[in-house]
Amino acid sequence: MLGTLFKHEMRATAKTFMWFYIAFAVIALVNILINPLAIGPYYSQATSETAQTVALTPEFLPEAIRGILMALYGVAIGVIAILTIVIIILRFYRNLLGDEAYLMMTLPVTREQHIFAKLFTAVIWTICTMVLIFFSMILLFSRAGILGQIVDGINEMIAMGVPLDRWITLAVVILLVSCFTNVLMFYAAMGIGPNLLKNRVGGSVLAYVIIYVASQLIMTFVLFGTLAAILGNLQMAPAAPGSHGFTMPPEMIGAIDTIFLVSVIDVAIIGIVCWFITQFMLKRKLNLA
C-alpha cells in the first residue's frame, strides 16, 4: 500500500513541478546563451565608430540587459526553491491535517505509511530542484569561462593532499540527510501546530520556529564542542625537510573528517526525533477540528 500511496503522490505533484521546471529551464537557458557573466568587449574595446556598426549579438549586449537577465535568473532560483517548500507543506497539510484528512485517514493504511509516502515524494522533488539549479549554474559558469578556474582550484587542492573525493561524498551524504530532516521538521511543526494554538497556521509557524531554533542551538553546541575537543588534541607535525609548497597535514584532514561525520550524525538524530514527533502527533494527538 505504501507503493500505491507513493505513486499517487508523485502523480499528483508531477504536473505542478514540471511546469515550474520548464519555466526555470527557459530562464536559465536564456542566461546561458547570452552569457551574462562574461565581460563583453562592447565598452572596453569597441570604439565609437565601430560601436555604431556592430550588430546586437550576445557578445555585445548592453550591460544593463545582462544585469537584468542575471537578476531574473537569481530571482528564479529563489522562487523555485520557495515553491518547492510551499508545495511540500501544502500537500502534507491538506491531505493529513485539513479537510481531505477525513477521507485519507479512512484508507486501510497506517499513519506511518502516509508520512513515508509524503516524505519520499518531498525529498525526491527537493533533490530534483537542487540538481536542476546546480546544473544550470555549471552550464552558466562553463559558458562564462569560470568553470575552468574552478577546475584549476580543485586540481591545486588535490595537489595539496586534500581528499576531495571523500569530502564531496560526505557533503552529499549530509545534503541527503538534511533533505529528510528539513522536511520532517516541517511535518513535526504542522503536527504540533493545531495543538499549540487555536490558529493552525500560526501554531505551525510557532512550532517550526521553536524546532528550528532548538535544532540550530543543538548543532552549534555539538559542533563547537567537537571542534574544541579536536583543537585540544590536535598536534601539527612539522613539515618534511625539503618539501615545497603547502601540504595539508594528516591531522587536519582527520579533524575535518570528524567534523563531517559528527554533522551527519547530528542532522540524522534531529530528523529521527522529528519523525517520532510527527508519528506521535498524527496517531495520538491528531486535531482536525
C-alpha positions in Angstrom: 0.0 0.0 0.0 2.9 2.3 0.6 3.9 2.0 -3.1 0.4 2.9 -4.1 0.4 6.0 -1.9 3.8 7.0 -3.2 2.7 6.6 -6.9 -0.4 8.7 -6.3 1.6 11.4 -4.5 4.2 11.6 -7.3 1.5 11.8 -10.0 -0.4 14.4 -8.0 2.7 16.7 -7.8 4.4 15.9 -11.1 2.4 18.2 -13.3 2.9 21.2 -11.0 6.6 20.7 -10.6 7.1 20.1 -14.4 5.6 23.5 -15.2 7.9 25.1 -12.7 10.9 23.3 -14.0 10.1 24.2 -17.6 9.8 27.9 -16.7 13.0 27.8 -14.8 14.8 26.0 -17.6 13.7 28.6 -20.1 15.1 31.5 -17.9 18.3 29.6 -17.3 18.7 28.7 -21.0 18.4 32.4 -22.0 21.1 33.3 -19.4 23.3 30.5 -20.6 23.0 31.5 -24.3 23.5 35.2 -23.6 26.3 34.5 -21.1 25.7 37.5 -18.7 28.7 36.6 -16.5 31.2 37.2 -19.4 32.5 40.7 -19.7 31.9 41.6 -23.3 34.2 43.9 -25.3 31.4 46.3 -26.2 32.5 49.0 -23.9 36.2 48.2 -23.4 37.4 47.5 -27.0 34.8 48.9 -29.4 35.3 52.5 -30.5 32.5 54.9 -31.0 32.7 54.3 -34.8 32.7 50.5 -34.7 30.0 50.5 -32.0 27.6 52.1 -34.4 28.1 49.3 -36.9 28.3 46.3 -34.5 25.2 44.1 -34.7 23.4 43.4 -31.4 24.7 39.9 -30.7 25.0 38.2 -27.3 28.7 39.2 -27.1 27.7 42.9 -27.4 24.5 43.2 -25.4 24.4 46.2 -23.1 25.5 45.5 -19.6 22.1 46.7 -18.3 20.3 43.9 -20.1 22.9 41.4 -18.9 22.3 42.6 -15.3 18.6 42.3 -15.6 18.8 38.8 -17.0 21.2 37.7 -14.3 18.9 39.2 -11.7 15.9 37.4 -13.2 17.9 34.2 -13.0 18.7 34.8 -9.4 15.0 35.5 -8.6 14.1 32.3 -10.5 16.4 30.3 -8.2 14.8 31.7 -5.1 11.2 31.3 -6.5 11.6 27.7 -7.5 13.2 26.9 -4.1 10.4 28.6 -2.2 7.7 27.0 -4.4 9.2 23.6 -3.7 8.9 24.1 0.0 5.4 25.6 -0.3 4.1 22.6 -2.3 5.7 20.1 0.2 4.0 21.9 3.1 0.6 22.2 1.4 0.5 18.6 0.3 1.1 17.4 3.8 -1.2 19.9 5.5 -4.2 19.5 3.1 -4.0 15.7 2.9 -3.3 14.8 6.5 -4.4 17.8 8.6 -7.0 19.6 6.5 -10.4 18.6 5.2 -9.0 15.9 3.0 -7.7 14.1 6.1 -11.2 12.8 6.9 -11.0 10.7 3.7 -7.3 10.0 3.9 -7.5 8.6 7.4 -10.2 6.1 6.4 -7.9 4.4 3.9 -6.6 0.9 5.0 -3.0 2.3 5.6 -1.1 3.2 8.7 -0.2 6.8 9.7 3.5 5.8 9.2 2.7 4.9 5.5 1.1 8.2 5.0 4.1 10.0 6.4 6.6 7.9 4.4 4.7 8.5 1.1 4.7 12.3 1.7 8.3 12.2 2.9 9.8 10.3 0.0 7.9 12.4 -2.6 9.0 15.6 -0.9 12.7 14.5 -0.8 12.7 13.4 -4.4 11.3 16.8 -5.6 13.7 18.7 -3.3 16.6 16.8 -4.8 15.3 17.4 -8.4 15.1 21.1 -7.7 18.7 21.2 -6.3 20.0 19.2 -9.3 18.3 21.5 -11.8 19.7 24.6 -10.1 23.2 23.0 -9.8 23.4 22.0 -13.5 22.1 25.4 -14.7 24.9 27.1 -12.7 27.5 24.7 -14.0 26.4 25.4 -17.6 26.4 29.2 -16.9 29.9 29.1 -15.4 31.1 27.0 -18.2 29.9 29.5 -20.8 31.4 32.3 -18.8 34.8 30.6 -18.6 34.6 30.5 -14.8 34.4 26.7 -14.7 38.0 26.3 -15.9 39.2 28.4 -13.0 37.1 26.3 -10.6 38.7 23.1 -12.0 42.2 24.6 -11.6 41.4 25.4 -8.0 40.3 21.8 -7.4 43.5 20.5 -9.0 45.5 22.7 -6.7 43.7 21.4 -3.7 44.2 17.8 -4.8 47.9 18.6 -5.2 47.9 19.8 -1.6 46.8 16.4 -0.4 43.1 17.4 0.2 40.9 14.2 -0.1 38.2 16.0 -2.1 36.6 12.7 -3.3 35.9 11.7 0.3 34.8 15.2 1.4 32.5 15.6 -1.6 30.9 12.2 -0.8 30.4 13.2 2.9 29.0 16.5 1.8 26.5 14.7 -0.5 25.5 12.4 2.4 25.0 15.5 4.7 22.9 17.1 1.9 20.7 14.0 1.5 20.2 13.6 5.3 19.4 17.3 5.6 16.7 16.9 2.9 14.9 14.3 5.0 15.5 16.2 8.3 14.3 19.6 6.9 11.1 18.0 5.5 10.5 16.2 8.8 10.9 19.5 10.7 8.0 20.9 8.6 5.9 17.9 9.3 6.6 17.9 13.0 5.7 21.6 13.2 2.4 21.1 11.3 1.6 18.1 13.6 2.2 20.2 16.7 0.7 23.4 15.4 -3.1 22.6 15.8 -2.4 21.6 19.4 -0.3 24.6 20.2 -2.6 27.5 19.2 -6.2 27.7 18.0 -4.9 29.2 14.8 -3.4 26.2 12.9 -1.2 28.2 10.7 0.1 30.4 13.5 0.6 27.4 15.7 2.5 25.6 12.9 4.7 28.6 12.3 5.4 29.0 16.0 6.2 25.3 16.3 8.6 25.4 13.4 10.4 28.4 14.8 10.8 26.6 18.1 12.0 23.4 16.4 14.4 25.2 14.1 16.0 27.4 16.8 16.3 24.3 19.1 17.9 22.3 16.3 20.3 25.0 15.4 21.4 25.5 19.0 22.0 21.8 19.4 24.0 21.6 16.2 26.0 24.7 17.2 26.9 23.3 20.7 27.8 19.9 19.3 30.0 21.3 16.5 31.7 23.8 18.8 32.2 21.0 21.4 33.7 18.7 18.7 35.9 21.5 17.4 37.1 22.4 20.8 38.0 18.7 21.5 39.8 18.4 18.2 41.8 21.6 18.6 42.7 20.5 22.1 44.2 17.2 20.9 45.5 18.5 17.5 49.2 18.4 17.2 50.6 19.6 13.9 53.6 17.7 12.7 56.5 19.7 11.3 56.8 20.0 7.5 59.0 17.4 5.9 62.6 18.6 5.1 63.0 19.7 1.5 59.2 19.9 0.9 58.0 22.7 -1.4 54.6 24.3 -1.2 51.8 23.7 1.3 50.6 20.2 2.0 47.6 19.7 4.3 48.7 17.8 7.4 47.0 14.4 8.0 46.0 15.7 11.5 43.9 18.5 9.9 42.4 16.1 7.4 41.3 13.8 10.2 39.8 16.7 12.1 37.7 17.8 9.1 36.6 14.1 8.6 35.5 14.1 12.2 33.5 17.3 11.8 31.8 15.9 8.7 30.8 12.6 10.5 29.6 14.5 13.6 27.5 16.7 11.4 25.9 13.7 9.6 25.0 12.1 12.9 23.8 15.3 14.4 21.4 16.1 11.5 20.2 12.4 11.4 19.3 12.4 15.1 17.3 15.6 14.7 15.5 14.1 11.8 14.7 10.9 13.7 13.4 13.0 16.6 11.1 15.0 14.2 9.9 11.7 12.7 8.8 10.4 16.1 7.2 13.7 16.9 5.2 13.6 13.6 4.2 10.0 14.1 3.1 10.6 17.7 1.1 13.7 16.8 -0.7 12.0 13.9 -1.5 8.9 15.9 -2.3 10.2 19.3 -2.9 14.0 19.0 -4.5 14.5 15.6 -6.7 17.5 15.7 -8.9 18.0 12.6 -11.4 20.4 14.3 
